[in-house]
């Protein structure tokens, strides 16, 4: 069973799907609803609300700045500083939402001219896990209404890696989260199946190549 870390990351991805499709205002409205639920759940534990908000923030930044770890860390520290230091739970939520609104406004100005491949990466990063497990180049091409070959070639020219490599990378990143979050409770075989690899040995080989550790070694660290 997934713990709050995985659950919160998945909530972040689902909410960013709304951001991708309906814009910042709708996204922030949904985020206000979600954080109100968190505030009620954690009303007697300020450290827990800090942890949950920080995890949501990490999930959002990980999607928006895919493969840009320095940007993720810099923004996470800056955006979390004010709400972490606020003693009142409702104050934490208000600061979190205000900071997120300001951040997204700047983000949109900086990345107003998104490339075609950026939109593909955003789609991959915001896919719910069941959808990502079944994802193929053909299904992506159908979603974006392009021929699979055109989609793959255009993506490769803009990103310098193949579309299949990016799909695999997203699956491996999700696997890492699942393994770290379920230490001792979920087998490598189960995680392999959860992200869409029928052969655990092949999954382990790809995981080792990507992270430098075997899946079971990740659980031990």
C-alpha positions, 0 to 999 in steps of 0.5 A: 500500500502506498504511503502519504508520500506517493499519494501526495505526489500523485495528487500533485500530478493530477492537479497539474493535469488540470493546470495543463488543460485548464490554466492557472486559475482553475488549478489554484482553485483545485489546490485550495480545495486540496490544501483545505483537506490537508489542513483539516487532516493535520490541524494538530500537527504543524510538522505534518502539514509542512511535510505534506505541503513540501511534498506537493511542492516537490511534485509540482516542481519535478513536473515543471522542471523535469530533469532540472534538479538544480531548479527544483531544489532552488525553488523548493527552498525559496517557496517553502521557507515562508510557510514552514516558518508560519506557526498557524496551519491556516496561515501556512495554507494561505502563504503556500497558495499565494507563493504558488500563484506568484511562482506560476505567474513568473514561470508562465512568463519565462516559458511562454513559448513552450516547444512541442516537446515540452508539452509532451514532457508535461503530459508524461509527467502528469499522467496518472500511474495507470495511464503511464503503465499502458502508455506507448508512442502510438497512444501518445500520437493519438492523444496529440493527433499526430502520426507516431513517426512524426511525433517521435521525430519532432520530439527527438529533434527538440530534446536530443533523446528519443520519445521512447527514452523519455517514456522509459525515464518517466516510468523509472522515476515513478518506480524510484518513488514507489520503491523508496516509499514502500521499503520492505512492503513492495517487491521489485516484481510488483513495482515492475508490474505497476509501471508496465514492465512484465519482465522484472529482470529487464526492469532491474537492468534499466533501473541500474543503468539509469540510477546506478543502483539495482531496485532492491539496493534503492530500498536499502538506502 
